[in-house]
């Protein structure tokens, strides 16, 4: 009886393990967009972001976000140089800080995100500074469902 129960448990674990899968990578899509997203949330978080990209070459980034009344983060293309076009756009801060910006496209949105950029934000808010997403067809803010 114990052997049957152990085999049953093992089968359940194998079936459950086969259901768990790694997320598939985002497929490459060339990005061309001229976008502006300005929005204000009820909790005081807001952003004002302009992004212009032509065939994966960044032309404009001017992005400021506010984490409630506690502080801001600011990113401007003049402070970065583009280091990659595929599979996603990547920019690296010119000041040697290691701050990076990323732009990628997935169905229904183009996302602008940052990594290792604490020095571009008011102290203590970086962990709450989220990416911004644009609707590629309208050029406005993407609606995330």
N, C-alpha and C positions, 0 to 999 in steps of 0.2 A: 504494500500500500504506500509506504514511504517513497519507494522508487518511482511509482506512478506519479505521486504528487510532485517529486523533484523534476521529473521529465515534463510534467504539465507546466510547472513554473518556468522551466528553461524555455519551453515553446512560447509562452506568453512573452518572456523577455526578448526572444528573437524577433517575434512579430512586432512588439513595441519598438525595438531598436531599428527595424527596417522602416518604420513610419517616420522616425526622426531623420531629417535630411539636412544637409548643409544648405544655407541659402545660396541660390545661384548668383553668380556675379552679374552686375548690371551690364547689359550689352552696350557696346560702344555705339554712340550716335554723334555725328558731327553737330556741333552747337553753333547756331547763329541766332542771336536774340538781341533786341534792344528793349530793356525792361526797367521798370521803376516800381518798387513796392514800398508803400508807406502805409503802415497800419498801427493801430493802438489797441491793446487788449484791455479788458476791464480791470485787470490786476495791476495796471500801470506799465507793463512791459510794452515797448514799442520799437519800431525800426523804420528807417528810411534808407533804402538801398537802391542804387542805380547800377546796372550791369549792362555792358555792351560787349558782345562777342561776335566775331565774324569768322566762320569756318575754324573754330577752336582757337582763334587768336583774340586775346582780351584787349579791348579798346578802352573800356571805362570800368572802373570800380570806385564807387564812392558809397561807403556803407557805415552807418552809425546805428547802434542799437542801445537801448536804455533798459536796464534791469530795474524796473520800478523807479523809485526815487533814490536808489542806492548808488547808481553810477552808470557809466557808459563804456562802450568799446567803439573804436573808430578804425576804419581801414580805407586806405586810398591807394589807387594804382601807382601813384608816383613813388610810393615806398616799397614797391615790389618789382621783381623781374620774373617773367614767365619762364619756367624751367621744363614744362612738359605740356604736350597737346593731347596725347592719348595714353591710356584709355580714358583718363579724365584730365582736365586742365589743372595744372599745378603752378602756383606762384610762390616764390620764396622772398622773404623780407631782405632788403638790401643792407640792413644794419647788422647782419650776422647773428641775429637773435634766434634764428631757427623757426620763426613764425612762418606758417604756410597757409595759403588759401587754396581751396579746391572748388572747381566747378564741374558738375556732371549733369547729364540728362537721363531721366528715366520716364516711363510713361506718365504724361500729365504734368510734369514739372521739371524745372531746371533748378538745381540747388547750388548755393554759394555757402561754403562752410570754412571754418578756420581750425587750426591745430597749433598748439604750443605758442599761443599769442597772449598770454597773461599780461605782458608788459604793455599791451595796447588797450588795456581795460583798467577801470578804477579798481583798486585793491579789493579783493574779497568777492567779486561778482562773476569771475570768469566761468565757473562751473555752471552758471545759469545763463550764459550767453549762447543762445541756440543759433543754428544756421537759418538762412532765409531761403524761401523757395518761390520761384516765379512761374507763372503760367506761360508756357512757350507760345501759345496762340494769341493771347491778349497782351502779353508783356507786363501784366499787373501781378499782384500777389497770387500765388497758387492757393487753392482751397485744399487743405489737407483733411481727408476724411478718416 
